[in-house]
Every structure is written in C-alpha cells, then in structure tokens.
Amino acid sequence: MPHALLLKYPGTNCDVETERALRAAGFSTQIQPIATATPEHVAKSQLVVLGGGFSYGDYVTSGRLAQLETERFLGDALQRHHAGGGMLLGICNGFQILTKLGILPDSSLIDNKKERFECVWAKLVKVAKDSPFLQGLPDEFELPSAHAEGRLVTRPEMRKNIWPPEMWLSNT
C-alpha cells in the first residue's frame, strides 16, 4: 500500500478530509505537523501533500513563512523526493508553498476577478493522460472549486511549462 504524508502547517485546514480521500484512494496516511516533520518522514512516503488554508495566516505573502519552515525542518527533502519520482500534491496554499520552494514554476494565486469568495463546479479537461492523480477519470470531468484567491498568474514565458495555451482560461 503506498504511503501519503500530509504536512500540517499552522492555519492550514481540510487535513482530515484530505486524509479520508487518500485512504479511499488506497493510501496509508500520516498527518505530520511541519514542526515535527523530518526528512525521514518524506523518504518513506510515495506522496507528500501540502494542504490548503492560510499557512501562518499568510501575513507576509502566501506560502512564504511555510517555505521557510519547510526548509528549516526538511531541508531539500521535498526537492529530492520530487527529483526521485516521488509525487507531490499542493492544494491551495500548498500549491503556493511549492512555488516558493522552487519545485513548481514561479507563479502565484491571486484574487479572483470578481474579488470575492466563490464556490462553483469547474469543468476540467484531462491533459496529462499519464498522471497518476488522474487515472480512472474521464477526459472531461467536474470538480468543486472554492476560493477567493484562485486566479493563477505567472510570467508569460512560464505558461508553456505549466499547461498548454488552450488550457489558460480567465473566468475566475
């Protein structure tokens, strides 16, 4: 059974729901506060999840303090995990932390164009057909999307490294 490590930061949430979903998908799971996480926790995991919420209240910039704490407690363990073929999943603020760590291309999630919290069903198209996260899903499917800061922005030259141009939508 593959093992998933869920890193918990002060202010993140939905850890229990994420753990339940991972168990339903066949993972053994462990929720680990970042202050007690070690490189060994990462090394024994096939998937490391950085959850959503507001790590450290996002008082400086989204994910910046969590990045510093991750580097303090884990060093470059997440980069080594990723480079060795290990899976990473960054949900909401976790995505921002992965960009701050340099694992994902430099980008940010900013305020929605409507400048308010939205909870909608989003139609998605499976582009990465071989992604282990998408196995068993149809080519088009819907997922709930709930956020106030969900608009992805990055430098134009970086867009091609994240998704093909036809996937860049500006509706949120």
N, C-alpha and C positions, 0 to 999 in steps of 0.2 A: 504494500500500500504506500503510495507516495506521501511525503510529509510536507505540510504547509506551515510556515512560520508567519504569524501575524504580529507585526511590530506595532506596539501601542505607544502613542505619544500623548502627553497631557493635552487635552482638548479634542482629540480625535474621537469619533463615535462609530456606531454600527459594527463594532467588533464582533458582537455576539451573532448578529445576522450574517455577517461575512463568514464566520466560523461555521454556522449552520449550513450555509450554501456550499462551502468547501467540503464538509463532511458528506453532504448529499451527492457531491460530485466524485466521492471516493477517496478523499484525502484524510489522513490523520492530521490533527491540527494542534497548534500551541499558540496561545496569545502570550506575548512576551513584552513587558514594559521596556522601552528603549534604555532606561537607566540600569537595567539588569541584563540586557542583551549582550551576547559575546559573539565573536567570530565563529565559535564552535556551533552556536545555535544556527547560524546561516549555513555552515558547512554540512550539517546533517539534513538540510531541507532541499526539496526539489523546487519548491515555490516559496518566495518571500513576498508577503503582501504588506503594503503601506496603505493604511486606511484613510478614509475621509474624515472631515470635520475641520477643526481650526486648531492645528498644532500650535501650542504655546500662544493661542489667541490670535495668531497672525499679526502681532503688533508691529513687527518690523516690516517684513514682506512675507507673502505666503510661502511657507516652507523653509525660510532661511534659518530660523533657530533650530528647527528639526534637522536640517542639513548639518549644522554644527554639532549637534548632539549625536547624530548618526556617525559622523566622522570620529567623534571623541570615543564612543563606545565600540564601534565596529571597524574603525579604520577604513581600509579599502575592501572589506569582505564582500560588500554588495557588488562592487565592480568585478571582483574575482569570480563571484557566483555567476554573474551575467556572462562574463567572458568565457566561462567554462560550460556554458549551455544551460545554466540554471534559469528558471523562469522568475520574472518579477511582475507584480501587478500593483500599480499605483492608482488608487481610487481617489478622485477629487484632490484633496490636499496631498495625498500620497504621490499623485502624478507630479505635482509641483515640487515635491521633495526630490523626486527622481531627476527632474530637470536641473535643480540646484546642485545635485551631486554630479552632474555631467553624464549621467547614464543615458538620459534622453536628450534630444536636441534642445538647445536653448529656446525656451518658449514660456509663455505664461497663460494662465486662465484669468480673464478679466471680467468686469461687469457685463452682464447681458445687455444687448442693445436696448431692451425695454426697461433697463435699470431697476429690476425688481426680481424677487424670487419667482421661479417658475417650476411647476411640476407638470410635465407633459409626457406623452408617449412619443418616442422618437423612432422614426423608421431608419433602419441601418442596412447597409449593403455589405456583405462579406467580401472583402477584397483579398485579405491574406488567407487563402483557402487552406493552407497547411498549418495555420496557427493552432496550437493545442487548446487555446482558450475558445476556439470557435467550432471544434469538432462536434458533429451532430446537429449543428444549426443549419437551417435553410439558407439559401443565398441572400434572401431578404427577410428581415425579421424586425420586431419592435421591442424596445426596452423602455422602462420608465426612466426619465431623466429629471432630477430635481436639484436645482442650484440657483444661486444668484450670480455666481462668477463662473460661467461655463463657456465663455467665448475664448477659443484658442487663438492666440496671436503669436507669431514668430516672424523672423526676418524672411522676406520672400524667397531668398535662395535656400532656406532651410525647409520650405514646404515640401519640395520634391523628395526629401529624405524621410518625411513623416507619412504622407499619403499622396496618392496621385492627384493631379489638379482637379479632376472631376469630382473628388470627394470633398473639396473645400466649399462648404456652404456658409452662408452668412445669416441664417434665420434666427440665431439665438444670441 
